[in-house]
Amino acid sequence: MQPVNPKWKDAGLVLVCERCFKERIPEEDPDKAAEIGDFHLRDWLKQRLKDEGHWGKIRAISTSCMDVCARRHVTVCIDPKVAGEEAEVFVVDPVADREELYRTIVARLG
């Protein structure tokens, strides 16, 4: 085993539940799935972080179920890598809440 020092070690990670997008929303709410279409929150966050120069120190990654489910929403965890700061977990509308989520991520981790 070898320790590593990733770029995001001093800022943090954004965990986006993949199960919400791929399974739960399409199964539970086809109308919401149609509204979302091919939009993917993690991919959007990643591109936005890159466009605004935050990618690297902040990473948006897909995760499996975090056991926090809310109909028509996606679970997102902002996990700062700063001593004494706790992770925050949100359920978000992947389309309507994305800008507010992005601002919250940058405020916490940027």
DSSP file (Angstrom, degrees, kcal/mol; ACC not computed):
  #  RESIDUE AA STRUCTURE BP1 BP2  ACC     N-H-->O    O-->H-N    N-H-->O    O-->H-N    TCO  KAPPA ALPHA  PHI   PSI    X-CA   Y-CA   Z-CA
    1    1 A M              0   0    0      0, 0.0     0, 0.0     0, 0.0     0, 0.0   0.000 360.0 360.0 360.0 139.0    0.0    0.0    0.0
    2    2 A Q        -     0   0    0      0, 0.0     2,-0.1     0, 0.0     0, 0.0  -0.989 360.0-129.3-130.6 125.4    1.3    3.5   -0.9
    3    3 A P        -     0   0    0      0, 0.0     2,-0.3     0, 0.0     0, 0.0  -0.411  26.2-163.9 -70.6 149.6   -0.2    6.8    0.3
    4    4 A V        -     0   0    0     -2,-0.1     0, 0.0     2,-0.0     0, 0.0  -0.864  19.0-141.2-129.7 165.0   -1.0    9.4   -2.2
    5    5 A N        -     0   0    0     -2,-0.3     0, 0.0     3,-0.0     0, 0.0  -0.722  25.4-166.3-128.6  80.5   -1.7   13.1   -2.1
    6    6 A P    >   -     0   0    0      0, 0.0     3,-1.6     0, 0.0     4,-0.3  -0.233  32.0-113.5 -68.5 158.4   -4.6   14.0   -4.6
    7    7 A K  G >  S+     0   0    0      1,-0.3     3,-0.6     2,-0.1     4,-0.2   0.822 115.4  54.8 -58.4 -34.0   -5.3   17.6   -5.6
    8    8 A W  G >  S+     0   0    0      1,-0.2     3,-1.0     2,-0.1     4,-0.4   0.470  77.8  99.2 -82.0  -0.8   -8.7   17.5   -3.8
    9    9 A K  G <  S+     0   0    0     -3,-1.6    -1,-0.2     1,-0.3    -2,-0.1   0.829  87.8  39.9 -58.1 -34.8   -7.2   16.4   -0.5
   10   10 A D  G <  S+     0   0    0     -3,-0.6    -1,-0.3    -4,-0.3    -2,-0.1   0.558 127.1  30.8 -93.6  -8.2   -7.3   20.0    1.0
   11   11 A A  S <  S-     0   0    0     -3,-1.0    70,-2.7    46,-0.3     2,-0.3   0.733  99.7-121.8-111.7 -75.3  -10.7   21.0   -0.5
   12   12 A G  E     -aB  58  80A   0     45,-1.4    47,-1.5    -4,-0.4     2,-0.3  -0.938  11.3 -80.6 156.1-177.2  -13.1   18.2   -0.8
   13   13 A L  E     -aB  59  79A   0     66,-2.0    66,-3.0    -2,-0.3     2,-0.5  -0.870  17.0-148.0-121.6 150.7  -15.4   15.9   -2.8
   14   14 A V  E     -aB  60  78A   0     45,-2.9    47,-2.9    -2,-0.3     2,-0.5  -0.984  19.1-157.9-117.5 117.3  -19.0   16.2   -4.1
   15   15 A L  E     -aB  61  77A   0     62,-2.9    62,-2.4    -2,-0.5     2,-0.5  -0.846   6.4-168.3-100.2 125.2  -20.7   12.8   -4.1
   16   16 A V  E     -aB  62  76A   0     45,-2.8    47,-2.3    -2,-0.5     2,-0.4  -0.961  26.1-120.0-117.5 123.5  -23.6   12.4   -6.5
   17   17 A C  E  >  -a   63   0A   0     58,-2.5     4,-0.8    -2,-0.5    47,-0.2  -0.454  22.2-169.6 -66.5 117.2  -25.9    9.4   -6.2
   18   18 A E  H  > S+     0   0    0     45,-3.3     4,-2.7    -2,-0.4     5,-0.3   0.817  82.2  64.1 -74.8 -32.7  -25.8    7.5   -9.4
   19   19 A R  H  >>S+     0   0    0     44,-0.6     4,-2.5     1,-0.2     5,-2.1   0.864  95.4  59.4 -62.5 -35.8  -28.6    5.2   -8.4
   20   20 A C  I  4>S+     0   0    0      3,-0.2     5,-2.5     1,-0.2    -1,-0.2   0.933 113.6  37.0 -57.1 -46.3  -31.0    8.1   -8.3
   21   21 A F  I  <5S+     0   0    0     -4,-0.8    -2,-0.2    -3,-0.2    -1,-0.2   0.932 124.2  37.4 -72.2 -47.3  -30.4    8.9  -11.9
   22   22 A K  I  <5S+     0   0    0     -4,-2.7    -3,-0.2     3,-0.1    -2,-0.2   0.795 134.9   2.4 -82.4 -28.9  -30.1    5.5  -13.4
   23   23 A E  I  X5S+     0   0    0     -4,-2.5     4,-2.2    -5,-0.3     5,-0.3   0.746 120.3  49.0-123.0 -59.4  -32.7    3.5  -11.4
   24   24 A R  I  ><S+     0   0    0     -5,-2.1     4,-3.0     1,-0.2     5,-0.4   0.929 111.6  42.9 -65.4 -52.7  -34.9    5.3   -8.9
   25   25 A I  H  ><S+     0   0    0     -5,-2.5     4,-2.8    -6,-0.3     8,-0.4   0.942 116.7  47.1 -62.2 -48.3  -36.2    8.3  -10.8
   26   26 A P  H  4 S+     0   0    0      0, 0.0    -1,-0.2     0, 0.0    -2,-0.2   0.894 118.7  42.0 -60.4 -37.3  -36.9    6.5  -14.0
   27   27 A E  H  < S+     0   0    0     -4,-2.2    -2,-0.2     1,-0.1    -3,-0.2   0.911 124.1  34.5 -74.1 -42.5  -38.7    3.7  -12.1
   28   28 A E  H  < S+     0   0    0     -4,-3.0    -3,-0.2    -5,-0.3    -1,-0.1   0.793 132.3  19.3 -85.0 -29.7  -40.6    5.8   -9.7
   29   29 A D     X  +     0   0    0     -4,-2.8     4,-2.2    -5,-0.4     3,-0.4  -0.624  55.0 175.9-148.3  80.5  -41.4    8.9  -11.8
   30   30 A P  H  > S+     0   0    0      0, 0.0     4,-2.2     0, 0.0     5,-0.1   0.810  85.3  58.1 -58.1 -31.4  -41.2    8.6  -15.6
   31   31 A D  H  > S+     0   0    0      2,-0.2     4,-2.0     1,-0.2     5,-0.1   0.916 108.2  45.4 -65.3 -42.0  -42.4   12.2  -16.0
   32   32 A K  H  > S+     0   0    0     -3,-0.4     4,-2.4     2,-0.2     5,-0.2   0.900 111.1  53.6 -66.1 -40.1  -39.5   13.5  -14.0
   33   33 A A  H  X S+     0   0    0     -4,-2.2     4,-2.3    -8,-0.4    -2,-0.2   0.897 108.7  49.4 -61.0 -40.1  -37.1   11.2  -15.9
   34   34 A A  H  < S+     0   0    0     -4,-2.2    -1,-0.2     2,-0.2    -2,-0.2   0.883 109.5  52.0 -66.6 -37.9  -38.5   12.7  -19.1
   35   35 A E  H  < S+     0   0    0     -4,-2.0    -2,-0.2     1,-0.2    -1,-0.2   0.900 112.6  45.2 -62.9 -41.3  -38.0   16.2  -17.8
   36   36 A I  H >< S+     0   0    0     -4,-2.4     3,-1.9     1,-0.2    -2,-0.2   0.875  86.5 168.0 -70.2 -38.0  -34.4   15.4  -16.9
   37   37 A G  T 3<  -     0   0    0     -4,-2.3    -1,-0.2     1,-0.3    -2,-0.1  -0.338  68.9 -21.4  60.2-134.1  -33.7   13.7  -20.2
   38   38 A D  T 3  S+     0   0    0     -4,-0.1    -1,-0.3     2,-0.1     2,-0.1   0.350 101.8 125.0 -92.8   7.9  -30.1   13.1  -20.9
   39   39 A F    <   -     0   0    0     -3,-1.9     2,-0.4     4,-0.0    56,-0.0  -0.441  42.5-165.6 -63.9 137.0  -28.9   15.7  -18.3
   40   40 A H     >  -     0   0    0      1,-0.1     4,-2.4    -2,-0.1     5,-0.2  -0.975  13.9-151.7-130.7 118.3  -26.6   14.3  -15.7
   41   41 A L  H  > S+     0   0    0     -2,-0.4     4,-2.9     1,-0.2     5,-0.2   0.884  94.7  50.4 -58.4 -45.8  -25.9   16.3  -12.6
   42   42 A R  H  > S+     0   0    0      1,-0.2     4,-2.6     2,-0.2    -1,-0.2   0.922 112.1  47.4 -61.4 -44.2  -22.4   14.9  -12.0
   43   43 A D  H  > S+     0   0    0      2,-0.2     4,-2.4     1,-0.2    -1,-0.2   0.904 112.9  49.5 -63.4 -40.9  -21.3   15.6  -15.5
   44   44 A W  H  X S+     0   0    0     -4,-2.4     4,-2.6     2,-0.2    -2,-0.2   0.928 112.0  47.8 -63.5 -45.5  -22.7   19.1  -15.4
   45   45 A L  H  X S+     0   0    0     -4,-2.9     4,-2.9     1,-0.2     5,-0.2   0.924 111.0  51.7 -60.7 -44.8  -21.0   19.8  -12.1
   46   46 A K  H  X S+     0   0    0     -4,-2.6     4,-2.1    -5,-0.2    -2,-0.2   0.936 112.8  44.3 -57.9 -48.5  -17.7   18.5  -13.4
   47   47 A Q  H  X S+     0   0    0     -4,-2.4     4,-3.0     2,-0.2    -1,-0.2   0.907 113.8  50.1 -65.4 -41.3  -17.8   20.6  -16.5
   48   48 A R  H  X S+     0   0    0     -4,-2.6     4,-1.8     2,-0.2     6,-0.2   0.910 110.2  50.1 -64.3 -42.4  -18.9   23.7  -14.6
   49   49 A L  H  <>S+     0   0    0     -4,-2.9     5,-2.8     2,-0.2     6,-1.5   0.893 113.3  47.1 -62.3 -39.3  -16.1   23.2  -12.0
   50   50 A K  H ><5S+     0   0    0     -4,-2.1     3,-1.5    -5,-0.2    -2,-0.2   0.942 110.2  52.0 -64.8 -47.6  -13.6   22.9  -14.9
   51   51 A D  H 3<5S+     0   0    0     -4,-3.0    -2,-0.2     1,-0.3    -1,-0.2   0.821 114.6  42.7 -59.7 -32.7  -15.0   26.0  -16.7
   52   52 A E  T 3<5S-     0   0    0     -4,-1.8    -1,-0.3    -5,-0.2    -2,-0.2   0.249 116.8-108.3-103.9  12.9  -14.6   28.1  -13.6
   53   53 A G  T < 5S+     0   0    0     -3,-1.5    -3,-0.2    -4,-0.1    -4,-0.1   0.662  90.2 107.5  77.9  17.7  -11.2   26.8  -12.6
   54   54 A H     >< +     0   0    0     -5,-2.8     4,-1.7    -6,-0.2     3,-0.5   0.597  44.1 111.3-101.1 -13.6  -12.2   24.8   -9.5
   55   55 A W  B  4 S+c   58   0A   0     -6,-1.5     2,-0.4     1,-0.2     4,-0.2  -0.349  73.2  34.0 -66.4 141.0  -11.7   21.3  -11.0
   56   56 A G  T  4 S+     0   0    0      2,-1.1    -1,-0.2    -2,-0.0     3,-0.1  -0.580 118.7  48.9 112.8 -65.4   -8.9   19.4   -9.4
   57   57 A K  T  4 S+     0   0    0     -3,-0.5   -45,-1.4    -2,-0.4     2,-0.5   0.772 120.0  42.0 -77.3 -23.6   -9.1   20.8   -5.9
   58   58 A I  E  < S-ac  12  55A   0     -4,-1.7    -2,-1.1   -47,-0.2     2,-0.4  -0.992  77.2-169.4-119.6 128.0  -12.9   20.0   -6.0
   59   59 A R  E     -a   13   0A   0    -47,-1.5   -45,-2.9    -2,-0.5     2,-0.6  -0.957  13.1-155.2-119.4 135.6  -14.0   16.7   -7.5
   60   60 A A  E     +a   14   0A   0     -2,-0.4     2,-0.3   -47,-0.2   -45,-0.2  -0.948  26.7 174.7-105.3 120.5  -17.5   15.7   -8.3
   61   61 A I  E     -a   15   0A   0    -47,-2.9   -45,-2.8    -2,-0.6     2,-0.3  -0.914  30.7-115.8-129.3 153.3  -17.8   11.9   -8.4
   62   62 A S  E     -a   16   0A   0     -2,-0.3     2,-0.3   -47,-0.2   -45,-0.2  -0.615  34.8-179.1 -83.7 145.8  -20.6    9.3   -8.8
   63   63 A T  E     -a   17   0A   0    -47,-2.3   -45,-3.3    -2,-0.3   -44,-0.6  -0.910  27.2-106.7-136.9 165.8  -21.4    7.1   -5.9
   64   64 A S  S    S-     0   0    0     -2,-0.3    -1,-0.1     1,-0.2   -44,-0.0  -0.184  71.3 -40.1 -81.1-174.3  -23.9    4.3   -5.2
   65   65 A C        -     0   0    0      1,-0.2    -1,-0.2   -48,-0.1     4,-0.1  -0.165  43.4-165.8 -54.4 131.4  -26.9    4.7   -2.9
   66   66 A M        -     0   0    0      2,-0.2    -1,-0.2    -3,-0.1     3,-0.1   0.307  44.4-115.3 -98.6   6.2  -26.3    6.8    0.2
   67   67 A D  S    S+     0   0    0      1,-0.1     2,-0.4     8,-0.0    -2,-0.1   0.812  86.4 111.6  63.3  33.2  -29.6    5.6    1.7
   68   68 A V        +     0   0    0     22,-0.1     2,-0.4     2,-0.0    -2,-0.2  -0.834  46.5 174.5-131.7  92.9  -31.1    9.0    1.7
   69   69 A C        +     0   0    0     -2,-0.4     2,-0.4    -3,-0.1     5,-0.1  -0.844  14.2 174.3-111.3 137.8  -33.9    8.9   -0.9
   70   70 A A    >   -     0   0    0     -2,-0.4     3,-2.1     3,-0.3    22,-0.1  -0.986  40.8-102.5-139.8 128.7  -36.4   11.5   -1.9
   71   71 A R  T 3  S+     0   0    0     -2,-0.4     3,-0.1     1,-0.3   -46,-0.1  -0.186 103.4   5.2 -52.7 134.6  -38.9   11.1   -4.7
   72   72 A R  T 3  S+     0   0    0      1,-0.2     2,-0.3   -52,-0.1    -1,-0.3   0.528 115.8  96.7  70.1   9.5  -37.9   13.1   -7.9
   73   73 A H    <   -     0   0    0     -3,-2.1     2,-0.4    20,-0.1    -3,-0.3  -0.806  65.3-132.9-127.6 165.9  -34.6   14.2   -6.3
   74   74 A V  E     - D   0  92A   0     18,-2.7    18,-2.7    -2,-0.3     2,-0.4  -0.958  23.8-124.6-119.5 137.1  -30.9   13.2   -6.3
   75   75 A T  E     - D   0  91A   0     -2,-0.4   -58,-2.5    16,-0.2     2,-0.4  -0.674  30.4-177.9 -83.4 132.3  -28.9   12.8   -3.1
   76   76 A V  E     -BD  16  90A   0     14,-2.8    14,-3.1    -2,-0.4     2,-0.5  -0.997  10.7-161.5-132.5 135.0  -25.7   14.9   -3.0
   77   77 A C  E     -BD  15  89A   0    -62,-2.4   -62,-2.9    -2,-0.4     2,-0.7  -0.975   5.9-157.5-118.5 126.3  -23.0   15.0   -0.3
   78   78 A I  E     -BD  14  88A   0     10,-3.0    10,-2.3    -2,-0.5   -64,-0.2  -0.914  16.2-173.3-100.0 113.1  -20.5   17.8    0.0
   79   79 A D  E     -B   13   0A   0    -66,-3.0   -66,-2.0    -2,-0.7     8,-0.1  -0.848   7.6-157.0-115.3  96.1  -17.6   16.4    2.0
   80   80 A P  E     -B   12   0A   0      0, 0.0   -68,-0.3     0, 0.0     2,-0.1  -0.435  12.3-145.2 -72.1 145.0  -15.0   19.0    2.9
   81   81 A K        +     0   0    0    -70,-2.7     2,-0.5   -73,-0.2   -69,-0.1  -0.296  63.0 115.1-102.7  47.0  -11.5   17.7    3.6
   82   82 A V  S >  S-     0   0    0      3,-0.2     3,-2.2    -2,-0.1   -72,-0.1  -0.972  75.8-104.9-119.6 129.7  -10.9   20.3    6.3
   83   83 A A  T 3  S+     0   0    0     -2,-0.5     3,-0.1     1,-0.3    -2,-0.1  -0.253 104.2  15.2 -54.5 130.9  -10.4   19.3    9.9
   84   84 A G  T 3  S+     0   0    0      1,-0.3     2,-0.4     0, 0.0    -1,-0.3   0.278  97.4 113.3  89.4 -10.3  -13.4   20.0   12.0
   85   85 A E    <   -     0   0    0     -3,-2.2    -1,-0.3    -5,-0.1     2,-0.2  -0.806  56.3-142.6 -97.5 136.2  -15.9   20.6    9.1
   86   86 A E        -     0   0    0     -2,-0.4     2,-0.1    -3,-0.1    -5,-0.0  -0.586  19.8-103.7 -95.0 156.3  -18.7   18.1    8.6
   87   87 A A        -     0   0    0     -2,-0.2     2,-0.4    -8,-0.1    -8,-0.2  -0.430  31.0-145.3 -69.5 150.7  -20.1   16.8    5.4
   88   88 A E  E     -D   78   0A   0    -10,-2.3   -10,-3.0    -2,-0.1     2,-0.4  -0.971   7.9-156.5-119.7 138.8  -23.5   18.2    4.3
   89   89 A V  E     +D   77   0A   0     -2,-0.4     2,-0.3   -12,-0.2   -12,-0.2  -0.955  14.4 177.6-119.0 133.5  -26.1   16.0    2.5
   90   90 A F  E     -D   76   0A   0    -14,-3.1   -14,-2.8    -2,-0.4     2,-0.5  -0.920  26.7-142.0-128.5 152.7  -28.8   17.5    0.3
   91   91 A V  E     -D   75   0A   0     -2,-0.3     2,-0.3   -16,-0.2   -16,-0.2  -0.991  36.4-176.6-109.8 126.3  -31.6   16.1   -1.8
   92   92 A V  E     -D   74   0A   0    -18,-2.7   -18,-2.7    -2,-0.5   -22,-0.1  -0.905  38.0-118.5-127.5 148.2  -31.8   18.2   -4.9
   93   93 A D     >  -     0   0    0     -2,-0.3     4,-2.2   -20,-0.2     5,-0.3  -0.788  35.4-139.8 -75.8 118.8  -33.9   18.6   -8.0
   94   94 A P  T  4 S+     0   0    0      0, 0.0    -1,-0.1     0, 0.0   -21,-0.1   0.725  93.5  29.1 -62.3 -21.9  -31.2   17.9  -10.6
   95   95 A V  T >4 S+     0   0    0      2,-0.1     3,-0.7     3,-0.1     4,-0.3   0.863 124.7  40.4 -99.6 -55.1  -32.4   20.5  -13.0
   96   96 A A  T 34 S+     0   0    0      1,-0.2     4,-0.3     2,-0.1     3,-0.2   0.817 122.4  39.5 -68.0 -32.3  -34.1   23.2  -10.9
   97   97 A D  T 3X S+     0   0    0     -4,-2.2     4,-2.7     1,-0.2    -1,-0.2   0.411  84.3 100.5 -98.5   1.7  -31.5   23.2   -8.0
   98   98 A R  H <> S+     0   0    0     -3,-0.7     4,-2.6    -5,-0.3    -1,-0.2   0.873  82.3  47.7 -62.8 -40.3  -28.3   22.8   -9.9
   99   99 A E  H  > S+     0   0    0     -4,-0.3     4,-2.4    -3,-0.2    -1,-0.2   0.929 114.3  46.7 -66.8 -43.8  -27.2   26.5   -9.8
  100  100 A E  H  > S+     0   0    0     -4,-0.3     4,-2.2     2,-0.2    -2,-0.2   0.911 112.9  50.6 -63.0 -41.5  -27.9   26.8   -6.1
  101  101 A L  H  X S+     0   0    0     -4,-2.7     4,-2.6     2,-0.2    -2,-0.2   0.933 109.4  50.7 -60.4 -46.5  -26.1   23.5   -5.5
  102  102 A Y  H  X S+     0   0    0     -4,-2.6     4,-2.5     1,-0.2     5,-0.2   0.930 110.5  48.8 -59.0 -46.1  -23.1   24.7   -7.5
  103  103 A R  H  X S+     0   0    0     -4,-2.4     4,-2.2     1,-0.2    -1,-0.2   0.883 111.3  50.6 -61.8 -38.0  -22.9   28.0   -5.5
  104  104 A T  H  X S+     0   0    0     -4,-2.2     4,-2.2     2,-0.2    -1,-0.2   0.909 109.9  50.3 -65.9 -42.2  -23.1   26.0   -2.3
  105  105 A I  H  X>S+     0   0    0     -4,-2.6     4,-3.2     2,-0.2     5,-0.5   0.942 112.7  45.3 -60.9 -49.0  -20.3   23.7   -3.4
  106  106 A V  H  X5S+     0   0    0     -4,-2.5     4,-1.8     1,-0.2    -1,-0.2   0.880 112.5  51.8 -65.5 -37.7  -18.0   26.6   -4.3
  107  107 A A  H  <5S+     0   0    0     -4,-2.2    -1,-0.2    -5,-0.2    -2,-0.2   0.894 118.3  37.5 -64.8 -39.1  -18.8   28.5   -1.1
  108  108 A R  H  <5S+     0   0    0     -4,-2.2    -2,-0.2    -5,-0.2    -1,-0.2   0.888 135.5  16.9 -78.4 -40.7  -18.0   25.4    1.0
  109  109 A L  H  <5       0   0    0     -4,-3.2    -3,-0.2    -5,-0.2    -2,-0.2   0.657 360.0 360.0-112.0 -19.3  -15.0   24.0   -0.9
  110  110 A G     <<       0   0    0     -4,-1.8    -3,-0.1    -5,-0.5    -1,-0.1   0.485 360.0 360.0 -78.4 360.0  -13.7   26.7   -3.2
